[in-house]
């Protein structure tokens, strides 16, 4: 049994914490929403894939979309955007969750921001592909949140439409 499988299995039984390599081994609360014993290996594979992402990869994948979210937040709330803000550094990561849907596993990072936004979720499909960055709203895929077809579940389409 791999370390990831042990983590997934143990999170089913008790509240867990996990060290995230791509976040400088920061300890986060951890939950894997796996109810079927036969799916543990699939969840563990997504977690292993996510653990291969280093800090630079995570930051590079997220920054553009985080800037869009920040811009949207400031405009919607009548605030003036701070041109000096380091958005990545403004995040305080708190939770890492795994959720499965059919044959897809979503890795959800949840963070508080220093700029007052509600908790932010950063979702990686199967642990590697950034698929959503938004206010934490219970939707793990853009197609769910916006009523899109599964084939249209691409974060870049939504950002390009917003910009």
C-alpha positions as CSV (number, residue, x, y, z in Angstrom):
1,X,0.0,0.0,0.0
2,X,1.4,3.4,-1.0
3,X,1.7,6.4,1.4
4,X,-1.1,8.1,-0.6
5,X,-3.4,5.1,-0.2
6,X,-2.7,5.1,3.6
7,X,-3.6,8.8,3.8
8,X,-6.8,8.4,1.8
9,X,-7.8,5.3,3.9
10,X,-7.0,7.0,7.2
11,X,-9.0,10.1,6.3
12,X,-12.1,8.0,6.0
13,X,-11.9,7.0,9.6
14,X,-10.7,10.1,11.5
15,X,-10.1,13.8,10.8
16,X,-6.6,14.0,9.2
17,X,-3.9,16.5,8.4
18,X,-1.5,16.3,5.5
19,X,1.8,17.9,4.5
20,X,1.6,19.4,1.1
21,X,5.0,19.3,-0.7
22,X,4.1,22.0,-3.3
23,X,3.3,24.4,-0.4
24,X,6.6,24.0,1.4
25,X,5.2,21.1,3.4
26,X,2.5,23.2,4.9
27,X,0.2,21.1,7.1
28,X,-3.5,21.3,6.0
29,X,-6.7,19.7,7.2
30,X,-7.3,16.7,4.9
31,X,-10.4,14.9,3.8
32,X,-11.0,12.3,1.1
33,X,-14.7,11.8,0.3
34,X,-14.4,8.2,-0.8
35,X,-17.1,5.9,0.3
36,X,-16.2,3.0,-1.9
37,X,-13.2,0.9,-0.9
38,X,-12.5,0.0,-4.6
39,X,-11.9,3.8,-5.3
40,X,-9.1,4.3,-2.8
41,X,-6.4,3.6,-5.4
42,X,-7.9,6.1,-7.8
43,X,-8.1,8.8,-5.1
44,X,-4.5,7.9,-4.1
45,X,-3.3,8.3,-7.7
46,X,-4.8,11.8,-7.9
47,X,-3.2,12.7,-4.6
48,X,0.2,11.3,-5.8
49,X,-0.1,13.3,-9.0
50,X,-0.9,16.5,-7.0
51,X,2.1,15.9,-4.8
52,X,4.4,16.0,-7.8
53,X,3.5,19.6,-8.4
54,X,6.1,21.9,-6.9
55,X,5.5,25.4,-5.6
56,X,6.5,27.1,-8.8
57,X,4.1,24.9,-10.9
58,X,1.2,25.6,-8.5
59,X,1.9,29.3,-8.4
60,X,2.3,29.6,-12.2
61,X,-0.9,27.6,-12.8
62,X,-3.0,29.7,-10.4
63,X,-1.7,33.3,-10.7
64,X,-3.5,34.4,-13.9
65,X,-6.8,33.1,-12.6
66,X,-6.2,34.5,-9.1
67,X,-5.7,37.9,-10.7
68,X,-9.0,37.6,-12.5
69,X,-10.8,36.6,-9.3
70,X,-9.1,39.5,-7.4
71,X,-10.1,42.0,-10.1
72,X,-13.7,40.7,-10.1
73,X,-13.9,40.9,-6.3
74,X,-12.6,44.4,-6.1
75,X,-14.9,45.7,-8.9
76,X,-18.0,43.9,-7.4
77,X,-17.3,45.4,-4.0
78,X,-16.4,48.9,-5.2
79,X,-12.8,48.6,-4.0
80,X,-9.6,49.9,-5.5
81,X,-7.2,47.1,-6.5
82,X,-3.8,47.2,-4.9
83,X,-1.3,47.1,-7.8
84,X,1.5,46.0,-5.3
85,X,-0.4,43.0,-3.9
86,X,1.3,39.6,-4.3
87,X,-1.8,37.5,-4.7
88,X,-0.2,34.1,-4.3
89,X,1.4,35.2,-1.0
90,X,-1.9,36.7,0.1
91,X,-3.4,33.2,0.4
92,X,-3.4,31.2,3.6
93,X,-4.0,27.6,2.6
94,X,-6.1,25.6,5.1
95,X,-7.7,22.5,3.6
96,X,-7.0,19.9,1.0
97,X,-9.9,17.7,0.0
98,X,-10.4,14.9,-2.5
99,X,-13.8,14.4,-4.1
100,X,-14.7,11.9,-6.8
101,X,-17.2,12.1,-9.6
102,X,-17.5,9.1,-12.0
103,X,-13.9,8.5,-13.1
104,X,-12.6,12.0,-12.2
105,X,-11.0,12.9,-8.9
106,X,-10.9,16.6,-7.9
107,X,-8.2,17.9,-5.6
108,X,-9.5,21.0,-3.8
109,X,-7.2,23.4,-2.1
110,X,-9.1,25.9,0.2
111,X,-7.5,29.2,1.2
112,X,-8.3,32.4,3.0
113,X,-7.1,35.6,1.4
114,X,-5.7,38.7,3.1
115,X,-7.9,40.9,0.9
116,X,-11.2,39.8,2.4
117,X,-12.6,37.5,-0.2
118,X,-14.6,34.6,1.0
119,X,-12.6,31.3,1.1
120,X,-11.1,30.6,-2.3
121,X,-11.0,27.1,-3.8
122,X,-8.4,25.9,-6.3
123,X,-9.4,22.7,-8.0
124,X,-7.1,20.3,-9.9
125,X,-8.8,17.6,-12.0
126,X,-7.1,14.3,-11.3
127,X,-4.5,16.1,-9.3
128,X,-2.7,17.9,-12.1
129,X,-5.0,20.0,-14.3
130,X,-6.2,23.3,-12.9
131,X,-9.9,23.2,-13.6
132,X,-11.4,25.8,-11.4
133,X,-10.5,28.8,-9.2
134,X,-13.4,30.5,-7.5
135,X,-15.1,31.4,-4.2
136,X,-15.7,28.1,-2.3
137,X,-19.2,27.3,-3.5
138,X,-19.5,23.5,-3.4
139,X,-18.9,23.1,-7.2
140,X,-15.8,21.2,-8.1
141,X,-16.1,21.6,-11.9
142,X,-17.0,24.7,-14.0
143,X,-19.5,22.7,-15.9
144,X,-21.4,22.1,-12.7
145,X,-21.2,25.7,-11.5
146,X,-22.3,27.2,-14.8
147,X,-24.6,24.4,-16.2
148,X,-22.2,23.6,-19.1
149,X,-21.7,20.4,-20.9
150,X,-18.9,18.2,-19.6
151,X,-16.9,18.8,-22.8
152,X,-17.0,22.6,-22.0
153,X,-15.3,22.2,-18.6
154,X,-12.3,24.4,-19.2
155,X,-11.2,27.1,-16.9
156,X,-9.6,29.2,-19.7
157,X,-12.9,29.6,-21.6
158,X,-14.5,31.2,-18.6
159,X,-11.6,33.5,-17.9
160,X,-11.4,34.6,-21.6
161,X,-15.1,35.4,-21.5
162,X,-14.7,37.4,-18.3
163,X,-11.7,39.5,-19.4
